[in-house]
Amino acid sequence: MLPINIQEHVHVSDSTAIDTTVAPPQGGIQEGARETLLALRRSIDNIDAALIYMLAERFRHTQAVGELKARHAMPAADTEREARQVRRLRDLAAAAQLDPDFAEKFLAFIIKEVIRHHEAIARKTNGNGAP
């Protein structure tokens, strides 16, 4: 697996909060509000880039898991682990002040995709021990 240099694609801000207060309107769009909006959007863009790279890294590891499972005729899904992961990520979401239901739906989507990949790897391997 190749390491990802996320620094090439993500600008990390020194602050974690951006002041969203602006002076009262004095006609047209205020420059302070526009600058704040642009700063917020840059942060969102950076977070989106980080999410994509993190998902790519995660899928590289789950690909390796799928190949290992296929070589050893292990099932693509592991419902016990999935249940543990759901509980763990719901707890993490609550601690991070993120809706646990959203986190569970997001994880369910990822797990479904991982299982689909594992099943495809298993079909490709067809028991010959090599993907």
C-alpha positions in Angstrom: 0.0 0.0 0.0 1.3 3.4 -0.9 1.3 6.1 1.8 -0.8 9.1 1.1 0.6 12.6 1.6 -2.5 14.4 2.6 -0.5 17.5 3.2 -0.4 18.0 -0.5 -4.2 18.3 -0.7 -5.3 19.7 2.6 -4.5 23.0 4.3 -4.7 22.6 8.0 -5.7 25.8 9.8 -4.1 26.9 13.0 -7.5 27.6 14.5 -10.4 25.2 15.0 -13.0 28.0 15.1 -13.8 30.8 12.8 -15.6 33.9 14.0 -18.9 34.1 12.2 -20.0 37.4 13.7 -20.1 40.3 11.2 -21.1 43.9 11.5 -24.7 44.9 10.8 -25.5 45.3 7.1 -24.8 48.7 5.5 -26.1 48.1 2.0 -24.9 45.2 -0.3 -23.0 42.1 0.7 -20.5 42.9 3.4 -16.9 42.2 2.8 -16.4 40.7 6.3 -19.3 38.2 5.7 -17.9 37.3 2.3 -14.4 36.6 3.8 -15.9 34.6 6.6 -18.0 32.6 4.1 -14.9 31.9 1.9 -12.9 30.8 5.0 -15.7 28.5 6.1 -15.9 27.0 2.6 -12.1 26.5 2.4 -12.3 24.6 5.7 -15.2 22.5 4.4 -13.2 21.8 1.2 -10.2 20.7 3.2 -12.3 18.4 5.4 -13.9 16.9 2.2 -10.4 16.2 0.8 -9.3 14.6 4.1 -12.5 12.4 4.1 -11.8 11.2 0.6 -8.2 10.3 1.4 -9.2 8.6 4.7 -11.8 6.6 2.9 -9.3 5.6 0.2 -6.9 4.4 2.9 -9.7 2.5 4.7 -10.7 0.8 1.5 -7.1 -0.2 0.8 -7.0 -2.0 4.1 -10.4 -3.6 3.7 -9.3 -4.8 0.2 -6.4 -6.6 2.0 -8.9 -8.1 4.5 -11.1 -9.3 1.5 -8.1 -10.9 -0.1 -7.1 -12.7 3.1 -10.7 -13.9 3.6 -10.9 -15.2 0.1 -7.6 -17.1 0.3 -8.8 -18.8 3.5 -12.5 -19.3 2.4 -13.7 -17.0 5.2 -17.2 -15.4 4.9 -17.3 -11.9 3.4 -19.4 -10.5 6.2 -18.7 -10.6 10.0 -22.0 -9.6 11.7 -20.5 -9.7 15.2 -17.7 -7.3 14.2 -20.2 -5.1 12.3 -22.4 -4.9 15.4 -19.4 -4.0 17.6 -18.4 -1.3 15.1 -21.8 0.2 15.0 -21.9 0.4 18.8 -18.3 1.9 18.9 -19.0 4.5 16.2 -22.3 5.5 17.7 -20.5 6.2 21.0 -17.7 8.1 19.1 -20.4 10.1 17.3 -22.1 11.0 20.5 -18.8 12.1 22.0 -18.1 14.2 19.0 -21.6 15.8 19.1 -22.5 14.1 15.8 -25.9 12.5 15.4 -25.3 8.8 16.2 -28.1 7.8 13.8 -26.3 9.6 11.0 -23.0 7.9 11.9 -24.7 4.5 11.9 -26.2 5.1 8.5 -22.8 6.2 7.1 -21.1 3.2 8.6 -23.8 0.9 7.2 -23.2 2.3 3.7 -19.4 1.7 4.0 -19.9 -1.8 5.4 -22.3 -2.7 2.5 -19.7 -1.5 0.0 -16.9 -3.4 1.8 -18.9 -6.7 1.8 -19.7 -6.1 -1.9 -15.9 -5.8 -2.6 -15.2 -8.9 -0.4 -17.8 -11.0 -2.3 -16.3 -9.9 -5.7 -12.8 -10.8 -4.5 -14.0 -14.2 -3.3 -15.7 -14.8 -6.7 -12.6 -13.8 -8.5 -10.4 -16.0 -6.4 -12.7 -19.1 -6.9 -10.9 -21.0 -4.3 -7.5 -21.1 -6.1 -5.8 -19.3 -3.3 -4.8 -16.2 -5.3 -6.9 -13.1 -6.1 
